[in-house]
Every structure is written in C-alpha cells, then in structure tokens.
Amino acid sequence: MARTVAKLEGGSRISDFITLGVVAKMFPPKRIEEVLRRTHKASVRNRDLPAHVVIYYVIALALFTQASTREVLRCLLEGVQWLMGAGAQIRVAGKSGISQARSRLGWEALQLLHDEVVHPVATEPTLGAWFRRWRLVSIDGSTLDIPDEPENEAAFGRPSASRGQSAFPQIRFVSLVESGTHVLFGTRMGPITVHESVLAGEVLPFLQKGMLCIADRGFYSFALWQKAQTTGADLLWRISSTNKFVRDQELEDGSFLTTIHAYRQKRKLPNVEMKVRVVEYELVGRDPAPGQPPDEDQRYRLVTTILDPMEAPAKDLAALYHERWEIESAFDELKTHLRGRQTLLRSRTPDLVRQEFYGLVMAHFAVRGLMHEAALRGGVDPDHLSFIHAVRVVRRKLPLVAALPPSGKARRPRSSASGNPG
C-alpha cells in the first residue's frame, strides 16, 4: 500500500500553523541577508525558492517534523500569499526543487546565523538564571540518529553496539546551555567518532566574562580548563575524586586552594600552572555493598576559579553543581519534544544533515525565546512553563507580527475585519 503524504490539518492559515513572526523576530530578515552576503549564498536571480526563504524553511522543518517537506513549504508559502493578497501567485516547488534549493544554500550560512544570533537571553529579572553575580551556564554533549545512507555513514560514522553496529549513523554535538532559560548556544556538531572534548574545544570560546560554567568530569583536562579560563568566565567543573592534590591553603568553609599543572597531562609541555579552589563532598543516602568502597558517583570533587569563599561558599557551590542537569532537559526538548515521533533527521546527505541540525537548534531557540518573554511578563521562572505547550503555540496560535514575502523585505500583515488574523 502506498504511503499517504503527511499533511497538516485542512483550512490552515499562517496564524494557525507557521508563525513567521516568532522565527523572524529571532532571526530578522536583514540579519539573514547579511549572513547570505558574507557567505556568498544570496540568490543572484529570481527563483521559486530564494536563499532567504530556504533558511526560514529549514527552521520550519524542525517545527513540523510530522509533515512532509513539501507540505511544510506549502504552509510557509501560504502564509506569504495571505500577506500579499489573494491574487498573488505562489508556486510550491516539488521535492526535487526543495532539495536543489537546500543544496544550493548549503550549511555554512545556517551555522554563521546560529553563531551570531543564538545567545543567552536572560535579563536581570529572569528567575533561576543567576547565582549571585554570575549567569549560570553548563556544557555537555549528546547524539542524534541520521538516515542510513552510505554518504552519511562515511561522513559521520556509526556507533558500535553490543552486537556489531547500531542501526543508524549518528552525529555528536556539544552545546552550552543557559541554565535558567534552557537556551542552547555555541553548539558544534561532528562525527560520532569525534570525542566530546574535541568539540568542547570549539564550544568554549562562546563563554564570556560574567558567566559561571558548570561541567561534568568527562570534560576536565588542563588544556580545556585553560582555554575556558581565557574567555574571562568563571568555572565550576567536576573532576575524578582519585586525583591527588597538594593542599596549599585550607579555607574556613572546608574547601582548599591548590595548584594544577600542565605537565600532568603532557609532560613535554612547560610547567604551566594555575591556582584553583577545590570543593569536596559526598552525597548521603545510598550505602555501598558490604566490603565495597564508597561509590565513586556519590563522592564529588569540584574545582573552581572562584578562589574567595566569601564570594561563593563551598556549600553553595556543591548545591549549584547539580544545576548542570538543566542541560539534559534542554537536550530532551531538542531531541524529543520538538521533533515528536520523528526519530531521525530527514536529510540524506552530509551537507544537508549539517544544515538541518543547525535549523533544529535555531527552532529550539525561537521557542525558548518566546517562553522567556512569557515568563518575564508573568513574573515566573521559565522552568515552570511547558515547552510542549510553547511549541504548540508557535505552531498554531500566536498572531503574526512580521512577514516574509519572497522579496526578503519585511512587511506588516494586513488588518482583517476581526482585527486579528488568528
């Protein structure tokens, strides 16, 4: 039996399904035009799908994973037609035309747009985003399955499994997350064969002064620590409790100062050293088996660049470390709630996989930006709002506040008899 092409509900209007206003507010047309110019991807002649429309289309793909690629484009252009009037002639490209337009665009413009626009959004009143004077961020990594195509497997690899290899090739990505808003930023992706620490080296430069970055023990090395510290951000990273440190100075809150050295990782390096503060603690509640040593996962050793215990007492830092789990919630939103039942990315070539991935991250940013604005208006913590509900709002109900005609120049929507098109 032939498959039925997935479609959105009948009688759709722009305000019901594709709320260009949400996406265009986060990614303004002028910024997109500038990115296309700098990457030499701007359309040089009239096309059914000019480059700036394709960028919005790639982001929309992430918002409507259950609809076919052509159906998503139909609704996108239907919204443009509603803005331009009933007499406007809009042609919906076929599947081949969509693929060609995406291939012409490539992925570099999407990554550059992501790097320049996707950033922390918390302001001073944002609840849950701050620890004293620091903006809380975390770093971690995850994976995504991609279509089982020879090109994808050659470019990204396939992880090993208990019996041979997994069913699908995978990409690995590492992100920073603003803990209070779940905004993922500074994201980098690569083959599954690339270790998280390698991608982390590309992500850490997105840290800024005034941030406090939390990381699990898998990220610690002297080289990454040094790279992160040069950004001006403060750090709170877990390291293995088996590491041995000389206690240079005991502090009144139970922490101590010590010195870490580059040569412990690579003896050929000069004896570069840095002063850090160490906080040690153990979680109580699960006893080890008889005759067994304490569980390593229950014993914690944190190192931080905050040397003064008056600025951040040891107990506060111990409690704060567990905020890093906020990034797991953000990954769950990206991989599960935003994509729904779609277990794979759609794209069947490596360049389009990269393009689609950055479109996915930017779609998540658009939703999270909307949620942050709603939280500020309501005076609540963004964590208390439902991400799933926000995705539905973006898809269906939010009135249009900006337009995307094929010319690429923003245009206000026409007023309707009711005063509200949605």
DAHUKA-V26132 format. One record per backbone hydrogen bond with DSSP energy under -0.5 kcal/mol. CO is the residue of the C=O (numbers start at 0). NH is the residue of the N-H. Records with the same first field share a line. If there is no record, write none. Layout:
CO=NH, NH
This chain:
5=67
12=15, 16
16=18
17=19
18=21, 22
19=23
20=24
21=25
22=26
27=31
28=32
29=33
30=34
31=35
32=36
33=37
34=38
35=40, 41
36=39
49=52, 53
50=54
51=55
52=56
53=57
54=58
55=59
56=60
57=61
58=61, 62
59=62, 63
63=66
67=71
68=72
69=73
70=74
71=75
72=76
73=77
74=78
75=79
76=80
77=81
78=82
79=83
80=84
84=87
87=89
89=91
90=92
93=97
94=98
95=99
96=100
97=101
98=102
99=103
100=104
101=105
106=110
107=111
108=112
109=113
110=114
111=115
112=116
113=117
116=118
122=125
125=128
126=381
128=135
130=133
133=130, 135
134=211
135=178
136=213
137=176
138=215
139=174
141=172
143=170
144=344
146=148
148=152
149=153
150=154
151=155, 156
152=156
155=191, 192
156=169
158=165
160=163
162=164
163=160
168=145
169=191
170=143
171=189
172=141
173=187
174=139
175=184
176=137, 178
177=180, 181, 182
181=183
182=177
184=175
187=173
189=171
190=193
194=197, 198
195=199
196=200
197=201
198=201, 202
199=203
202=205
203=206
207=210
209=134
210=233
211=136
212=235
213=138
214=237
215=218
216=219
220=224
221=225
222=226
223=227
224=228
225=229
227=230, 232
228=231
231=209
233=212
234=304, 305
235=214
236=302
238=300
239=242
244=246
245=247
248=256
250=253
254=250
255=277
256=247, 248
257=275
259=273
260=263
261=264, 265
265=268
269=271
271=261
273=259
275=257
276=303
277=255
278=301
280=299
288=291
294=297, 298
295=298
297=282
299=280
300=238
301=278
302=236
303=276
304=306
306=308
307=310, 311
312=316
313=317
314=318
315=319
316=320
317=321
318=321
319=322
320=323
321=324
322=325
323=326
324=327, 328
325=329
326=330
327=331
328=332
329=333
330=334
331=335, 336
332=337
335=339
338=341
340=342
346=146
348=352
349=353
350=354
351=355
352=356
353=357
354=358
355=359
356=360
357=361
358=362
359=363
360=364
361=365
362=366
363=367
364=368
365=369
366=370
367=371
368=372
369=373
370=374
371=375
372=376
373=377
374=378, 379
380=383
381=384
384=386
385=389
386=390
387=391
388=392
389=393
390=394
391=395, 396
392=396, 397
393=18
404=407
408=404
415=418
